[in-house]
Amino acid sequence: VRTGPDGSAELSFEDNSSLLLRPNTELDVTTVQRESGGFVKNFFLGIGRIISKAVKQANLSSRLEIRTETAVAGTRGTRFGLTVLEDRTTRAEVQEGTIRVSAMGKEVEVREGEGTIVKQGMPPAQPSRLLPQPAPADLKSRYAALPVTIELARVEGALQYRAALTRDRDGRDIAAEKILAPGEAFQTADLQDGTYFL
């Protein structure tokens, strides 16, 4: 499955789990099968970003495994993001639950509110707390003219921010997404009239 620069896709499964593919993402579906009353799902993320949403399964045979060139992330019922960068670095961030990330013979447990990075040829970094999301500093309830410009408050320790404007509260339908340096405003001029979420 491949998404373009303005595209996204969502894969939904019978067990109420889903994978949301962000723009410029390539994901190979390796295995999706029922096994011992649960589901086994295996994928390969070549590049880009996915967000996994799963419900806690009573059946211990249900599992999800996502491989990249540099790491393997495995979980049972959790919500997390996985990103593969151009240099093949893998980043994992957990919003709910726990995942295990392994590479080069070492495995780390990444808990809710934590993240880890795996660089090519290296074991996973020790998990660390995720920084808080930058708050909009000047968000208006209504914008009458384009471009829409939104300043973001600085977060101590952040090197860059990922900001997305979506047409739905769950972030599935992306209208604009940008990587910003601290102090850089989110700006877009390509919007139709409507309701959006940052």
N, C-alpha and C positions, 0 to 999 in steps of 0.2 A: 504494500500500500504506500503510495507516494503523494504527498501534498505539495502544492505549489506555494509561491511567495505570499499569496493572499488566501490560501485555502486551509481548511481544517477538515478532519474526519473523525467520526466516533464509531468504534467497534463495540457493539453491545452483545452480551452473552446471556445464555439461558439462566445462569445463576445470579443474575442482576448485577454483575460486574461490568465494567466498561473501560476502554482505553481511548483517551482523547488525544489525537495527533494534532500538534500545532503546525504552523506553516513551515515549509521546507524540511519535512520529515520523511524518512524512509524506514518502513517497518516491514520485516518479513514475518509471516505467520508460519511457524514451524510445526506446532502441534496444538490442536484444540480437540480434546476428546473426553468422553465420560469414562471414569475409572473408579471402580469400587464405590459407586454411588455419588462420587464427587466429580469435579472437573479438573483436568490437567491442561494448562495452557503454557506454551513455550513460544517465545518470539525472539527475533534478532533486530535490534535497533541500530541501523547503520549510521544515521546522522539525524539531528533534530531533537525535538522534545516531545515527550508523551506524559500524560497524567493518567495514572491508574486509580480507579475508584472501585472498591470491592466491599461487599458486606461480609461481616465475620461469619464464617461457615462452621456449623456444628460438625460437619463431616471433615475429619482430619486428612482425608485423601485429596481434598481440593487444594490446589496450589498453582501459583503463577511464577514463572521464571522468565526474566528478560536478560538476554545476553547482548553485550556490545563487543567491540574488538578488544577492549581492555578490562572488562569486568562482567560479573554475573550478579544480578539482583534477584532475590527470591523472597516470596511473601505468602502469607495466608490471611486474606481479609484486611486490607488497609488502604490508605489513600496516600500516594506519593508521586513525585515527579522525577523523571529521569531524562537527562540531556546528554547528547553526544556532540561535542564541538568539532570544528574543522580539523584540529590537531589530534582528534580521537580521544581527548580527555572525556571521561564520564563523570557527571555530577548527579548525585542523588539527594533529594530533599523529602523528608517525611512530614506530612500534615497530620495524619492520624495513624496510630498503630506502630508497628515495627517492621523493618525489613532487614535482611542480611545481604551484605555486599561482599563479594570475594574476588580476589585477583592475586596472581603470583603465589598461590598457596596460603594466603592469609584471608581470614574472614572477620568482618566487623559487624556488630549489631547497631543499626541506626534507628533511634527511637523518635517518637513524636517530637517535632520541633527541632530536629537535628538534621545535619547534612554531612556528606562526605564527598571527596573528590578522588578519582583514580586516574593517574597519568599513565600513559603508555609505558609498559615495562616496569611498573611500580605497584606495590601493594596499596590497598585503600588507605587513605589518610585517616587518622583518628577522628571519629565523628565530633562535630562541634555544633553549638547552638546556632540556629538560623537567626539572621538579623530581622528586626521587625520590618514590616512593609512601610515604605515611605508614605506619609499622609499627604493628600492634596492640600496645598497651602492656600489656594484661592479658588476652590471649586464653586462654580455658580450652579444654580438649579436650572438655568436656561441660558443658552447661547444663541444670540440672534444673528450672528454673522460668522463667516469663516475667514481665516482659519480658527479652529478651536485651540487655545493655548492654556495648559494647566501646569502651574508650578508645583513641584514636589518638595516637601520638606527634606532636609538632609538627614541621613541616618549615619551616625558615627561608625566608622569602619567599613562602610560600603564603597566598593570600587566602581560599581555600575548598578543600574536598576533595569528591570524588565517591566515595561508598562504596556498594558493592553486595554483597549476600549472595545467592549463587546456589546452585542445586541441582546444578550440574555444574561441573567444573574449568575448562571453557572459557568460562564466563560467559554461556551461552546462555539458561538457564532462571532468570530472576530472581525471587527471593522477596521482596526488599526493596531499594530503592535510594534514597539520600538525598544531598542536597548539605549539607555541614556547614561551619560556621565553625571556624577553628582553636581547639582546646580543647573543642569540642562533641563529646560521645560519640555513637556510632552506637547507636541503640536501636530495637528492633522487638518488638511483642507478638503479631504475627499470623504465627506459625510452627507448622507441624505437626512431629511427631517426625521426625527424619531427619538426614542428613549435609548440611552446607552449606559453602560456600567463600566467603571474604571477598576 
